[in-house]
């Protein structure tokens, strides 16, 4: 049987990277990071169930600068994933496929995610 020459899908390097491609990539990465972050949530919940000593150990770890950085990244991932997911819900409804609307929505997603992340941390620290 002779092999037919079939078209090969172009590699990502031939495309011009834009904000829409970056957000698409970040949607997948934040989903992965949120999945990994559930390990920390489970660790925290298990520590609560194990008693005050185990809970104190988790609190010490999470209140370190590395722990807070991980929690901040987790919060930002959650907000970016949520905001981008809302945009995908609009797309599922057939709304927002115009190039200008899509370009504007890219910035709205990023600004909303940053704002919601900062708001969550301000509320969590009782600064409001």
N, C-alpha and C positions, 0 to 999 in steps of 0.2 A: 504494500500500500504506500503510495507516494505521500510525502509530507507536504501539506499545503502551507504556503507562507501566510501566516495569520498576522494581523496587526498586533503590535505590542503596545500595551498601555504606557504612556509617557511617565517618566520618573518625576518625582516632586521637584527636582532641580530645574526643570524646564519652565515651571510656573513662576510668575512674579509674585513674591510673597507680599501679602497685604494684611491689614488688620483682621479681615474676615478669616483668613487662613490661620492666623495666630490664635484667634478666639476659638476656632474649631479645634485646634490642637489643645488649647488650654481646657476646653470642655472635657476632652478625654482624660487629660492629666489630672484635672481636679476631681473627676470621678474616681480615678485610681487613688489619689491621695485621700479622698474621703473614705474610701473602702479601707485603706490602711489605718486611717484615723479611728476607725471603730475599735481597733485593738486598744487604743488608749482609753476610749470610753468604757470598754469592757474591763480594763485593768482598774479604772477608777471605781466602777460599780462593784467589782469583786472585792476591792479594798474596803469599801463601805460595809459590805457584808461580813468581812473578816474581823472587823473591830477597829478600835481607835488607833492602835499602833500601826497597822497596815495602812490605814487611811492617812495617818500623819506622814508616812514614808512617801506616799504618792503626792501629797500636798507639797512636801519639800522638793520633790523632783519637778513638779509642775510649776512651782513658784521660782525656780531658778531661771536665769536668763535664757538658757537653751529651751527649757520647758515652755516659757512664755513665747518664745519665738515660734516653737512648734504649734502652740495654741493659736497664735495670731495667724500663722500660715493656714491652719485648719479653718479658722473663722473666715479668712479671705477666700479660701477654696470653696467653702460652703456658699458664701454670698455670690461669688462669681458663677458657680455652677447653677445656683438658683436663678439668677438674673438671666443668664444665657438660656436656661431651660424655659423661662417665661417667653423669651423671644422665639424659641423653637415652637412653643404652643401657638403663638401668633402665626408662624409659618405653616403649622399644621392646619390652621384655619384658612390658609390662603392669603394671609395679610402680610404685607411688608416685603414683597419680592422686588419692588422697584429699587434700582441701584442707589438712588439718593436716600431712600428710606433705610435701606440696609446699611449704608455708610453712617447715617445718623444713629441708627440703632447700635452700631458697634461702640460708639462713644457713650451712648446712654447706658449700655451694659457695664462698661468699665467704671464710669462715674458712679453709677448706682451701687456697684459692688464695693468700691472704695468707701463710699459714704455709709453704707450699711455696716461695713466692717468697723469703721471708726465709731459709729453710733453704738454698736454692740459693745465695744470695749469701754466706751465712756459710761454707758449704763451699767456694765458689769463692775466697774470700779467705783460706781456711785458718785460720779462727778456731776451728775445732773440732779 
